[in-house]
Structure formats: C-alpha cells, structure tokens
Amino acid sequence: MQRDSVDTTRVGHWIEEARAGGAEARERLLEGYRNYLRLMARAVLTRRLQGKVDASDVVQETLLRAHERFGQFRGATEAEVVAWLRQILVRNVADLVRRYARGGGRDIARERPIEEELERSSGALAGL
C-alpha cells in the first residue's frame, strides 16, 4: 500500500495521542493515508462518476469525516486505521452513487456492489 509518510512504527503512538486530544497526531496519522485513499477512490469511482467528481474530492471528504468522527474509532493498529478509512471512503462513494442515480435513469444490469469493486481493486493494488 502506498502511503504519504506513515511511519508504521509510530501508528499506535499517534492513535493514543490523537485519542488524548492531540490534533497534530491525528493530522499526521490521517494525512499519511491520503495517497492510498486517492488510489482507492480512483479504483472504485465508475466512469460515470469520474465525469462528475474528482477522486481528490472524495478523499478530502473522507479525511474530513475521519477527523470529525475520530472519537468513534476503536482500533489500535495500522490495519484497523486502514480498514476504518476504507469504510468511510466506501460510504462516501455509495452516497455519490445514490445522489447521481437520483438525477437520471440507472442501468441496473451494470450495477455491482461497491464492496466487490473495492476488493477487486485492492487485489490489483496489492499485485503492484
């Protein structure tokens, strides 16, 4: 997984500091996953959505929600941080799909569960 600047040996420490109210630790922790989230967003955004929203905007919204809801995060490891951020990203993309589906007709035959697409893209990224 590509990370911006996540020092994986420090993730647990940053989680503890962030829980104690350390804004800098929370910022460092979450911002370190920006590039990873951008790759994930690009992988799961359909062509139709790519014409309407940018992957960077989805990532920004994901990080904003993560900052706002950090108090709800119960994990303690890097894997749990990654899973939590992916879950937020998936929800953001699902919200976009619903919003743009309301704006026009949708082709049910082309729809696939977003979790399936995320797993497929995660497998492709892992192969890199």
ZIDA-V562806 format. One record per residue. PSI is psi as a letter, one per 20 degrees, with the letter a starting at -180 (999 if undefined). BURIAL is 1 if it has 9 or more other ideal C-beta (glycine too) atoms within 8 Angstrom, else 0. Layout:
psi: [PSI;PSI]
burial: [BURIAL;BURIAL]
//
This chain:
psi: [p;p;q;f;l;o;n;h;i;i;g;g;g;h;g;g;g;h;h;j;j;n;h;g;g;g;g;g;g;g;h;i;j;g;g;g;h;g;g;g;g;h;h;i;p;r;h;g;h;h;i;h;q;q;h;h;h;g;g;g;h;g;h;g;h;g;g;h;j;h;i;i;p;i;r;i;r;g;h;h;g;g;g;g;h;g;g;g;g;g;h;g;g;g;g;g;g;g;g;h;h;h;i;r;q;q;n;h;h;i;q;q;p;h;h;g;h;g;g;g;h;h;g;g;h;h;h;999]
burial: [0;0;1;1;0;1;0;0;0;0;1;0;0;1;1;1;1;1;0;0;0;1;0;0;1;1;1;1;1;1;1;1;1;1;1;1;1;1;1;1;1;0;1;1;1;0;0;0;1;1;0;0;1;0;1;0;0;1;1;0;1;1;1;0;1;1;1;0;1;1;0;0;1;0;1;0;0;0;0;1;1;1;1;1;1;1;0;1;1;1;0;1;1;1;0;1;1;0;0;1;0;0;0;0;0;0;0;0;0;0;0;0;0;1;0;0;1;1;0;0;1;1;0;1;1;0;0;0]
//
